[in-house]
């Protein structure tokens, strides 16, 4: 029997999905004074490992939310990555710095349930954010006028939320993406892989970072995640006996397998990331093969890009056209990152010629540095990015900026430090506000 739910409740922002991207977006919005609710279909956090890596930029983003101590407790720095042959002989080694350009270790391994506990604990401390679990969203609608409608089912019955904005952080099979009627742009990579997670009471005698086995038939990835936790990924060109394929790393050890699941690794971006009041973030907007460990990282970058803009629009400090910069900045960046991951995947499965090429190229000057920064392409010119493109401002500015943001003019010492109500220019120089006005940001007191 159909049970009528309560009358619609209005929340400025509804976030669908309580993975790392959705939780991060909620924390960022609440810290900027925007009330939001996260709707999660599962009653309890997912207990098994999924994402296992974040980089120094993501560490910096989350540290800016006051989470640095918690992240250090649940993660460990990884020394780098090796590309190896089927006998685990190195073809190329790329080391990671213990302190990268963003002030944190360049590569960090972690257990996703631990990260989600840190994020949920931070969310509970914010009165403007709520997490509602056991809520199945089944429709997102946008009437010609007025707020968006989010329809859901729960144990208490059906209900409706109205919202000024809806963030779809609900993964690769996103209902929110379907609701805005957009499909995938295929970036030309689809492979079936077997993912195996295991735990061992005794440490395995293995390389401490990530190993990519480069072979067209037996391609694999191995990594030590956190103490006692390990992951293998095996290309499924033929049936795979997981224990047999794990044998080169085990040396007689017998870890306990806690998960063994087949996945389709795919490279794709959504055709549109926004429809009026509805936005896509994370795997709802892009699918990244895991070879460079950037899937979850990209979703957190999405949240960092969108939330300050959305907060400024909802509080009246910017015009709605500022929100167009979310897709124009993030989509080309995500596409470039995915193509990098696809390239690494093809090198892993390309046979002896790519292996010989790897040995040669890895010895060239500057290759290692380039390999460790390739996931940070320059932002294209746009309303908030001037000639020559743009990158994140130096980490040293973070204590000064707080929850603000910065625009840096290449070739000059000037940096704009923006607050919703004023502009401050470095070295006492007044900043030209025309770029901000063109993007729809309202700045008073100039």
N, C-alpha and C positions, 0 to 999 in steps of 0.2 A: 504494500500500500504506500502511495506517495505521501510523504509528510512535508507539510509546508514549513519552510524555515523562517527565521526571524526577518524583519524588514531589512533592506540593504543598509550596511554600515559603510561609512565613507572613511577611507584611509588615503592620504596623499599619494603614497607609492605602495603598490602590491608587488612583491617579488615571488615568482613561482620557482621553487626549487631551493633546497637548503644545502647544496654542495658548497665547496670553497668559494666559488664565484658569487653565489647568491648571498651567503653569509657575509662575505667581504663587502659587497655592495650595501647591505643593510647597515653594517657598522659605519661605513663611510657616510651614508645619508644621515643616520641618527646623530653622528658627531657634528654634522653641519646643521642640525636643528630640524631635520625633515622627518616627520613621523612615517614609519613604514611597518609593514607586516610581511613576514616570510611564510609562505604556505608550502608545506612539505608533505608528500603523500605517504611516506613511511612513518610509522609511529615511533620507531627507534632509529638511531644512527646506524648506517650500514657498517657492519663489523669487520668486513674483509678489506684487504689492501686494494687500492686502485692506483691513483697517482703516487709517485715516489720521489719526485725531484722538483725543486724550485731553485731559481738562480738568484744572484745577488740583487738584481733589480726588484724582484718580487719580495725578497727579504727586506729590502729598503722600504717598499710600499707598506708591508705589514708592520714593520718596526715603527713607521710613522703613525700607526694606530695604537701604539703602546704595547705591542706584542713581542718585542725583541727577546725579552727574557723567556717567555713561553716557547718561542721558536727554538731558541738555543737548547732548551731542555728536551725537545722532542726530535731534534734533527742532528745530523753530523755532517761536517764538511767532507766532500769527496775529492780525492786528489786529482782526478781527471778521467780520461777515456782512452782506451786502446782499441784500435782496429786490428784484429788478429785473423790468422788463417785457421782452418779447421783443427789444426794441432795446437791452437792457442799461442802460436808464435807471433809476436807483434809485427804488424806491417807499418803502423804509425801510432805514436803516442802524443796525446794533447793534455798537457797539465793544466790544472786550474789553480788560480791564486787563492791563498787563504784569506786575503783581503782584496776584493776586486774594486773596480772603479766606483761602485756604489757604496763602499765602506763595509761590505760583508763578504763572506766566502762566495766565490763564483759559482760553486755547485754544492747543493745541500740535499741530502737524502733523508727521507722521512716516511712514516707510516700514516696514510691519510686519516684513519680514524683518530689518531692523536691530534692532527692538525684541526680536524673538525671540532674536537673537544675544546681546544684553545679558542677557536672562533666562537663557539656557542657560549662559552664562559664570558667572553668579552661582550657578546650581544646582550646577555642577561644583565649586565651592568648599565645598560643604556635605557633610560625610561621611554625614549621615543621609538624603540624598536621592539617588536614581538616576533617570536617564532611559534607558529601553530603547526603541530605535527598531526599526522593521520588525516590530512585534508587532501582530497583528490579533486584538483581543478579539472573540470570537463568542458568549459567553454570560456572564451574571452571575446567580448563583443564591444564594438565601438559605434554607438548611435551617431547620427549626423551631428548632434550637439550634446553637450553635457559630458560627464565623465565616462570612462570605460567601465564595463561591467565584467566582473570575474565571478563565474558561477562554479560552485564547488559542492562536493558531497563529503559528509563526515558521519561518524557514528551517531551524532545528534540530529542528523537530517541534512537536507539541502540548505544552501545559503547563497547569498550574493554579497559581494563587496563592490563598491564603486571606488574608482581611483583616478587621480589626475594622470598617473603614469603606471604602466605595467612593465616589469622587467622579466623577460623570459630567460631564466637561468636553469631550464629544465632538461638540458642534455641533448644528445644527438637525436633522440626521437621526440623532440620538443612539440608539445601541443600548441604552445604559443607561436612557434614558427608556422605551424599549419594554419593557425587562426589568422595570420596576416597574409596567407596565401602565397608564400614564396618557397622556391625550391632550392636545389643545390647547384652551384657552379662546380663541375667536376674538374679537379686539377690533375687528373691523369694517373692516379695511383690507387690501386685496390689490391690488397693481399690478405690471405688468411693466415693467421698466426695462432699458436697455442701459448697461453700465458700460464706459468706455473709459479706459485708463491709457496715458499717453504720456510720452516723454522728449525733451528738446530741448537740444542743445548751447548754443544761444543763448537767453537768457532771453526769454520772451514778454512783451509790453507789456500787462499785465493787472492787474486788481485783486489786491492781495496777500492777501486773505482768501478767504472763501467767497461765491459768488454763487448765489442761488436764483432761477431764472427762473419767474415766476408766470404761467402761461398754461394753459388747459385742453387745448390740443393740443400745444404745444411746450415744456412744462415741462421744466426741466433744472437740473442742479447743476454748478457749475464750482468748482475749487479749485486753487491752487498748493500742492503738498504740501511737498516739500523742494526745494532748488536743482536745477533741471533736470527735476523730476518734476511732472506735472499729471494731474488726473482730471476727466472729464466723466461725467455720468449723464443719460440721456435717457429720458423717458417713451415707452413703446412703445404708443401708440394706433394707430399705423400704421407701415409699414416705415420704417426710419431709415437714411439714409446718414450714417455717423459723420463722415466728412470734411466733408460739406456742413454738418452741424449744428455742427461745431466752428469753422466759418469765421469767425463774428463775433469770436471771441477771437484768431484766428491772425494776421490782418493781413499775410498773405503768407508767414508762417512755415510750415514743414512738419515738425512733430515726428514722431518715430517712434512708432507705436502698438505697445505691448508686450503689451497684453491688450485684448480686446473680447469681452464675455460678457453674455448676457441673464440677469437675476436677477428673482425674484419678491420684491418688498418686501412684508412682511407684519407685522401687529401681532398678537401672541398671547402668552399665558403658559401654561405647563404646568399641568394641573389639580392635580397634587401635585408638590412639590419633594423629597419624602423618602418612602422606604418602609423603616422600620427602620434598617438599616445602610447604605443607599444614598441618596445625595444628588445633586441636579442643580444645575449651575452654568452660567452663561453662556448661550450659544444653545441649550443643551439644555433650559433652563428658561424662556427668553423670547426672542421675536423682535421686534426693534425696527426700524422703518423708519429709514433713515440720515439723515433730514433735520436732526437736531440732534446728530449725531455721538456717540451715546451707547451704541451696541451693545457694543463692547469694554469701554467704561467700566463698564457694568452688570455684566459678568462679573467684572471685578477687584473691584468693590464686593461681589459675592457672596463671593468668596474672602476678602476682608477681614472680612466679617461672620461667616462660618462657621468659619474655621480656628482662631481663638483659643478659641472655644467647644469645638470638637472636641478641641483639644489639652488643655484643662482636663478634659474628660470622660475622655480616654484616660489621663491621668496621675493620675486619681483626685481632682482638685481640684474637681470639680463632678459633680452627678448628671446622668444621661442626659436628664432632662427639660429641661435647659438648651438642648438641641439643637432643641426645638420652636420656640424664638424665631427660628431662622434663617428659616423660611418666613413666620412671622407678621410679621416685620420687613421682609424683603426683597420679598415678593410684592406687597403694596400699593404699595410704593415703585416697583417695576418697572412695575406696571400704570399708575400715574400718569405715569411718564416716557414710556411707550409712547403713551399718549393724547396727551401733548404733541407727540410726534413725528408722530402721525397728524394732529393739528390743523394743524401746519405743512405737512404733505403736502397736506391739503385746501385750505389757502390758496394753495398753489402751483398747484393744478389747478382752481380754482374760478371763473375767468373775471373779467370786469371789475368786478363788484360787490365781491368780496373785495379786488381791487386798490385800488379807491377807499377801501374801509374801512381798508386798511393805511396809506394815505397819511394818513388822519385820525388813526387811533389812534396811529401812531408819533410824532405830535407832542405827545401828552399827557404831562404831567409824570410821571416815575417809570416810564414804560413800558420804557425801555431797561434800567434797572436790573432790573426784574422779568423781562424777557426773558432776561437773562444769568444769572439764578438760578433759573429755573422748573424746572430739572432736579433741584433739591435739595428735594423736598417734605419736610415734617415727618414724622418717624416717629410712627406711631400709638401710643397708650397701650398698654402691655403689661407683661410681667413685669420688663423692664429699662427701661421708659419710663414716666415718671410723668405727672401731669395736664398738659395743654397740649402733649403730644408732645415730641419730642426731635430734636436735631441733633448733628452732630459737635462735639466740644469744640474750643476755640480751638487753632490751630496752635502757639501759644506754649507749650502744655503738652507738645508732642511730646518735647523733650529730657528732660523730667522723667519722662514715662511710659515711655519705651523701648518694650518689647514689651507693656506692659500696656494697660489701657483705662481710660476715665474715665466716671463718671456725674456729670452736672451738674444741680443742682437749680435750675430757673428761679426768678428772683426773689430768690435769696440768693447770697452770695459763695462758698458752699461748693461744692467739687468733690471727689469721691471719687477717689483714685488707688489703683487696685486692683493688687495682686500676688497670685499664687496662695497666698501664705502670710500676707498681712497686709493691713490697710486703713489708709491714712493720710488724714487729713482736713485740708483746707486751713485755714490760720489756727489750727491747733492744736485744732480742734473735732472731737470724736468723731462719726463718721458712724453713723447708724442702719443696721445691716446687714440689716434685715428684707426690703428689696427684693431684696437679693442672695440671701438664703436662700429666698425665694419662687421664684426662678428656678433654684434647685438648686446655687448656688455655695457651696462650703465655704470659710469663712474662719476661720483659727486666730489666736490671739494677741489677741483682742479683750478 
